[in-house]
Amino acid sequence: MNKPEGSTTPTDLAGWQALAATLSIEGRAYVSGHYLGAHQGETFACISPVDGRELAQVASCSQADADLVVMAAREAFENGVWSRLAPAKRKAVLLRFADLIDAHGDELALLETLDMGKPIGHARAVDVPATSRAIRWTAEAIDKVYGELAATPHDQIGMISREPMGVVAAIVPWNFPMIMASWKIAPALATGNSVILKPSEKSPLTAIRLAALATEAGIPAGVFNVLPGYGHTVGKALALHMDVDCLVFTGSTNVAKQLMIYAGQSNMKRVWLEAGGKSPNIVFADAPDLRKAAAEAATAIAFNQGEVCTAGSRLLVEESIRAEFIGLVCEALKTWRPGHPLDPATTCGAIVDQAQLDRIIEYIGIGQTEGAKLVEGGHRVMENTGGLYVQPTVFDGVNNRMRIASEEIFGPVLSVIGFTTAEEAIKIANDSIYGLAAAVWTSNINTAHRVAKALRAGSVWINHYDGGDMTAPFGGFKQSGNGRDKSLHAFDKYTEIKATWLMLE
């Protein structure tokens, strides 16, 4: 993209469309500092959900490509060009990487929007800065994390140190391609590992572009590589590879389970998983501000078209305010109308692809068949654009036995469930195979803490939804996964702990 020096970020649809017309899209894999086509020459079409047009032909990598890149990553790790570099020097390189992401923010936001359909306003204001912030925060932390000394007799020294694992394969999802990648690659690189990033075939473009920026920042060849392709080909090849030391993943629970099997079938590589969610958003009648709670409930299901692992897809409302609150939520959803993703005024963009749109529409039908009451939305819209759009949807009269309440839809479909006591709310909230996130709205501090402590979820928010920053760990209980992204706890996933014991003579 040839953006004139000194030019500013576009402020309207026409400006973003004009900038998009200058975009040069790279679709090849990135191995050892160079773009390469797939070994067998295979590609797949990258189709924009915005309007159905082809954006690029993307390399469809497979076993041969995985073997090549793992070999390169292993060589880079063993020669120490990055793994034995002083932490302060790794930090400096990663800070340059973060700066380059910010400098190319318009380009990266465009790629994200065109590739997976999210509104450009969100891509530019949320995804780009969150990506650079994750890399910058992690880089700043790495030379401030120390080892330990054990409490030993005077003639002994017990040292506890952390060492990089080696070759890390990161498989990331399509809903937040850059952010999810940054949560993995930042701590993996900061701790000295070589990384292979496998983006979703539904949204590979920003990962491919980030690789070149990493090289420009000074990350050595072979240390950061990108392999686009399908999960059942190159993803499986990486998961089964005997020379991959660690596998990190964000995506569906079913795939997460299969990756654990692959690890056991191969070399018992470390596997860290962030999987699905069906998060309860619990609103008591004494919530401090019902309009605010309703506005955040709408955001919790409509932001990023509901394609969010922590989406507040189960709205638990105390019966005494249920009718009133549903009305407030529906009113708030009026600001979440599907629109052209390149229009900065758009809040709700396109669904990532036809398969996901079909899944959402199917679940809307299932909800009606199961007896839930459709009170808002429920239809595909803007078909004339060639894009993939659906209205945010609200169901009332839902119970946990219904599939729309128990299964992750990954779309803007909200299930409202009533309750009468805190104990009932806790029981309903925890009655799920998932345990990723939850929220509690109440003015009673005792209720807030009692319910928060009882919820089986990795993140619990009180009187707001989806809080936290890089200082807070992120991950789930139960079948929402294991391990944690973000915060200093993320370093646990990418290092091995070594005990070294010295006897003094």
N, C-alpha and C positions, 0 to 999 in steps of 0.2 A: 504494500500500500504506500503510495507516494503522497504522504500528507505534507503540504507546504510548511516549511519551518515557520514557527511562530503562530500557526493557525490554531484556532480554539476548537473545543469539543462542540459538535453540532447541537443545536437547541430545538430542532424540529424534525419532522418526518422527512422532509425534502433534503435537509442537510445530511441526515444519516444515510439516506438512499444514495446521495451523491458520493459520500465517502465510501459506501459499500461498493460502488461501481469501480473504485480504484483498487479494491482489495485483490491481492495476489495470494491464492490459497495453496499451501503445500500439503500434499497427501501422502508423502513417503514416510517410511520408518526412519528413525534417527539412531544410528549405531556408530559408536566410536568417533563422535564428532562430525559425522557426515550423514546426509540424507541418502537413503538407499531404497530401491524398490524391493518388494518381496522376492525371496529367492526363486520362487516358481513363477514370478511375474503376475500373480493374481491380484486383482483389485475388486473393490466393491464401490457402488455409487453412494456418495454422501448426499442425501436428499434433505433440503430444508423444509421443516414443518411450517414455515412462515407462508410459503406459496407453492410448495411442491416442486421447485426447480432443483436441478442437480448443481451442487456446489463444487464437487471435485470427485475424482476417482482416488480412492484411498487404498494404500497397500494392504492386502489381506495376508498377514503373516501366518506362519505355521511352524511346524517342528524344526525345520531347517533354520529358520530365522531365529527361533528361540535358542537353538544350539550355538549359533554364531554369536548372539548378543551375550549369552551367559558366559561364553568363553572370553569375550572382550571385557566383560564386567569383572570376571575373576582375575584376569591378567592385571587390570588396573588396580584391583584391590591388593593383590599380592605384591606388586612392585612398589606400593606405598606412596605413589604420587599424590594420593588424596588421603588414604587411610592413616598414613603416618605423618601427614602434615600437621603442624601445630594447630590446636583448636582456634587460636586467635587468628590464624591465617585463613582457616576454613570460614571463620566468621566473616572476615573481610570480603571474601568472594561471594558468600551468600547475601551479604548486604548489597553488593553490586547487583546481584541477581534481582533482589527485591526492587532496587531502583529502576532497573530496566523494565520490569513488569509495569511499574507506574508510568514510565516514560512511553510505553507502548499501550497504554490503557485503552485508548479508543479502538485500536486494532483488535486487541484481545476481546473487548466487550462485543464488537461486531461479530467476531468469529463465534463467540458463545451464543449470541442471539440468533444468528442465521443458522447455526448448527442444531440447537435444541429448542429454540422458540421462546426463551424467556424475554421479558420486556427489556429493551435496551437501557432504560432508566435504572433498572435493578442490576443489570450486568455491569453497568459503568459505576454505579454508586455503591454496590454491595460486593459483587463477585471479584472485581479487579482489586480493590483495596483490601478485601479480606484475604486474598491470595498473597499479596505482597506483605501484608501484616503478619501472616503466619510464618512466612520465611524469615522476615526481619526479627520477629520476637524470638523465634527458635535460635537464630544465629546469635543474637545478643546473649542468650542464656548459656550457650554451650561452653564458653570458657569460664563460667561461674559455677559450674556443677563439679563438685569435688568428690574424690574417693573417700574412704573411711579407714580409720585405724581401730583395730579391735582392742578391747581391754585385756592386756596380756601381762604375764609376769615380767619382771624387770629385764630378764635375759632373753626375751622373745619379742618379735615384732610381727603383728598380724595385719596385713594390708588387704583391703577390699577395693578392687578397682573394676571399672567397666571397660569392656573392649568392644569394638564394632563386630557385628555378626559376620559380615562378608558381603554376599550378594543378596540383595533384597528385591523381590518382585512385588510390585504394588498394582493391584487390579482395582480400578476406581469406576464409579457409576456415571450415569449420563445426566443426572439432575443438577449437580453443581460440579461440572468437570474440573474447573481450575481449583476451586476451594478444597474439594475432597482430595485432589492430587497434592495440594500444598500441605495438607495435614499429614500426609504420608512421607512425601519426599523431603520436607524440611528437616524433621528429626533424623530421618535415615541418612541424609547427606551430612548433617551437622555432626553426627557421631562417627563419621568416617567410612560409611558403607558405600558400595557401588549399587546403583539403583536401576532397575528396569521398570518403566511405567507402562502398563497396559491399559489404555483408555477404553471406554465402552465404544463399540462399533457404532453406537447411535450418536456419539458426540466426541470424535477424536481430534478435532481441529486445533483446539487451544493447546492440548498436550504436545502435539507435533510442533507448534510454534514455540512453546516454552523451551523445548530442548535446545533450539538454536540460541535463544537468549541466555540459557545456562552456559553454553560454550562461550558466548561473547563476554559473559561475566567472569570467566576464568576457570570454570569447572573443567578438569582435564578430560580428554577423550576416554570414553569407556566408563566413566563414572556415572553419567546420567544418560540413559538411553530410553527410547520410546518405541514400542512395538504395537501398532494398531492391528486390529483383526478381531475375529470372533472368539467368544469365550470357549466354545467347544473345540477350537483348534489351537491358537497360540496361548490362550488362557490356560487350557488344560495342559499344554506342553510345559509351561512355566511351573504349574502347580505340581507336576509329576517329576520335574527335573531334579536329578540327583545332585546337582551342583548349585542349586538355589538354597540358601540357608534360612531365609525368612520370607514368608508370604503374608502380605497384608491386603485386606479386602474390605470394601464397602459395597453393599448391594443386597440382594434378596436373601432371605433365610434359607431357601432351598439350595441356592448356589453355595452359600456359606457352608452348609452341611457337606456338600459334595467336595469342597476344597479340603475339609478336614479329612475326608476319606483319602483323597489323593496324597495328602501329606503322610498319612499312615502307610499308604502303599509304596511310598518312595523312601525318602531319607529321614522321616520324622522331622522335617523342617518346622521351625516355629511358625504357627499360624495365628494371626490376630484378625478378628472379624467384627465388623459393625454391620449388623443385618437389619431386619425389618422392624416396624413399629406400628402400634395402633393406640396412639397416646390419648389418655383421658384428660380432658380439660374440665375441672370440677368447679362449678359455680354455686356458692351458697347464697341464700336469700339476703344475707348481711354483707355481701360483697361491697367494698367501699364505693364503687362507682359502676353501676350496671351498664351505663352506656360505654364506658371505657372497656369493661369486660366483654361486651358484645362486639365492639370494634376489633378487639384483639382476637376474639373467637373467629371472626370473619377472616382476619389476616392469617390466623393459624391454619385455616383450611384452603384459602385461596392464593396465598403467596406462592410464587413459582408454580402456579396452576395446580397446587396441591401435590406436586411431585417433590415431596419433602419427607424424609424418613421420620422426622419428629412432628409431622402435621397433627394438629389437634383434631383428629378425625372422629373421636368419640366425645361429644359434648354432654357432660353429666350436669343436669340442672335441678336444683331443689324444686319440688313440685309446686310450692306456693308462688313461685315466680316464673314457672315454666312458659306459660303462654306469652306473658309480657316479654320475657327474654328472647324467645324465638322471634318475636316481632322486631326486636331491636337488632338481632343478628341479621335478619333479612334486609332490614333497612341499611345496615352497614355494608352488606354485600353489594349494594347498588353502586358502590365506588370500585367494585372489582368486576367490571364488564370486560369480556374479551375484546381485544383490539389489535391493531397492527403492531407487532413487537418493535418495529423501528420508530414508532411514535413515542417520544418521551412521556407523553401523557398516559400511555397505556399501563395498566396495572396487572392485567391478566393476559398472558400471551398464548402461544400455541402449545399443544401437546406434542411431545417429542417425536412420535411417529404414529403410523396408522395402527400398528398392533396395540400400542398403549391407548390410543383413542378408543379402539374397539373394546378393549378391556373395561374402560371406564363406562362406556355406554352399556355394556353387558351388565355391569354391577348395578347401574341405575335401574335396569329392568328387573334384576334379581330382587332389589329392595322393594319394588312395587309388588312383585309376585309373592314375596314373603309377608306382605301385609303392612309394611311401613307406609306412612303418609307422606307423599311428595308435596312439600310446601313451597319450594323455590327451585327454579332452574330445571335442569334435567335434560337439556337438549343440545345437540350439536348446532353450531351457528357459523356464519361466515363461510359457508361451503363454496360460494362463488369465487373466493380468493384462491382456491386451490390449496389452502392451508388447513390446519387441523385444530379446531377450536371447539370448546364445550363450555356451557354455562356452569358457574359454581352452583352446587346442588345441595339442598337441605332436606333431610328426612326427619319426620317426627314419629313418635310411637314406636321407637326402636327398642329391642332388647338384645342382650348379649348373645343370644342363641342365633340371631340372624347373621347371615354371612357378611352383610354390609357393616356389621359391628365387630365381627371377629377376624375378618380377613383384610390384609392390607391391599387397598385399591390403588394407591399412589396416583390420586387425582383429586379434584376439588369436590369431594362428596362427603358431606357432614351427616353423622348420625346422632340425633338427640335422644338421650335416655334420661328419664326422670328418677329421682330418689327422694327419700323423706328424712333420713338420718345420716349422720357422718359415717356410722358403721356400714350402712347400706352402700354409700358412695364408695368407701374403701373396698368393699367386697366386689362391687361391679368393676371398679378400676383395675383391681388385681386379677380379675377373672379373664386372663389373656395369656397366650403363649409368649407375648412380647413384654418387654420392660425397658423401653428406651427413654421415654420422657413422660412428664405429667405436670399439671398445673393445678393450683388451688386458689380460689378467690374467696376471701372472707375478711371481715374486720376483727374477728376474734383471734388474738394471738395464740391462744391455747389450741383452738381448732386448727389453725394454720399449721402449727408445729406437730400436733398429734397426727393429723392426716398426712403431712409430708413425711414423717418418720415411718408411717405404716405403708406408704406406697412403694411398691417394688419396681423402682425405676432408677436409671442411672442419672437422670437430671430431673429435679423438681423445682418448679418456679412458683413463687407466691405473689399473687396479685399482679402478675404480668405473664406473658407467654414468650418462650424462646429467648431467654436471657443468657448472659455469660459472654466471656471473651477468651482470649488465648490463655489466660491464667487458670481457667477452669477445665478440668478433664471432661471428656465427652465419650460416652459409650453406654452400653446397656446391660441389663440383667436378663436372665433367662435366655430365650431364643432370639433376643436382640443382639447377642454377640458376646465377645470377651475383649479384654484389653481396653485401653483408653487412648483416644486421640487428644491432641492439645495438652497444654501445661507441661510441667516437668515430668509428669507421669508418662508421657508419650515416649520418653527416652528408654523406658523399661522394655519397649517392644523391639528396639533396634540394637540393644547391647547385651552382651553376656557378662555375668558377674563372675569375677575371678578372685579367689582367696589365695594370697601368697604369704607363706609363713617362714619367718627367718629365726633361726636359733643363734644367739650371740655367743661367741666363745670368749 
